[in-house]
């Protein structure tokens, strides 16, 4: 065996030893004790922004450990973004008759004066076509046209018993559909409905995040807002308090660094600045917001609220054991626990268990405590195998040297 091959063999053996040692231990940087529990069962562990800031970007390094190093399986729960619900609301048909103009008039009541731009009509089966006028009124005496000369061909709609009338947004108390054509037979309209979009806001962490920001309005017609954080907090939502003008619509780009591509871009206006939800969560220590003002006066950012989603761990805890939450290991991958298969079976009304103060782990103290005893035999086995390989290589090398001398 020549020197080149020997070097490769030695490096391979050293790599095996190092890999075994690393794989047998988890090198966390932080830990926090969990409060003791009185009764065994499932618990929720709320995760503060300070904990999440010290984890990997995908929070793969979170572990719940018992004192002996065994892991407690968990499910990572993240509060979803804004949820839109669409309950169906009826617009009662309060009048349906042929009037003096010998045309059929159908009157609908919008009692709460909702601002709507379409109405769904449930109709009887027909292949007829009708021209209609759609109008609105607040007193049923004075009517104002909204859409006229609409042609509805019932044999060309997607659903034979449902049609949708679209029109400019209107908030009249009453709407009227006039079927044009004297003495024509009416279309059977059984029901009128709308869908009322309601937003169920997600649950955000209410804790205060330390940050500061500065705004610079540049001569290139753009405003640069730099937001700096104490730590790389997870960022899911921004609330911008903007003044300067009531009516505006500007392009906004958000960067983690100006030298990189934007994290995402969007459009802000006077109607959507209350909550600016970020499509994908980011963990950044610095953000740049760039607003394109074009030829308009710059907007003034008075304040920025950072609202991280509520995140928690759901786990089963034994009242006879003590647990700690460990994190801050950049080498760990997401754990694969059986408990995730039973996510829907775990009741949602479970108690919370608090996380104590975060401690930075001193590696000299941490090393003997965090290594699980059941993994030590793996390390010794790897060392033993390496020694046998080294001995075999040495013997073979000596034989080769002796053969050359002969």
Beta strands, then each sheet from edge to edge (+ up, - down):
strand 1: 30-33
strand 2: 41-47
strand 3: 63-66
strand 4: 71-72
strand 5: 74-78
strand 6: 83-90
strand 7: 93-98
strand 8: 104-109
strand 9: 116-123
strand 10: 129-137
strand 11: 144-153
strand 12: 162-170
strand 13: 174-179
strand 14: 189-200
strand 15: 211-217
strand 16: 222-243
strand 17: 249-255
strand 18: 264-269
strand 19: 276-292
strand 20: 300-306
strand 21: 311-317
strand 22: 323-327
strand 23: 351-352
strand 24: 359-360
sheet 1: 4+ 3- 22+ 1- 24+
sheet 2: 5+ 21- 2+ 23+
sheet 3: 6+ 14- 9+ 12-
sheet 4: 7+ 8- 13+ 10- 11+
sheet 5: 15+ 16- 19+ 17- 18+
sheet 6: 15+ 16- 20+
end
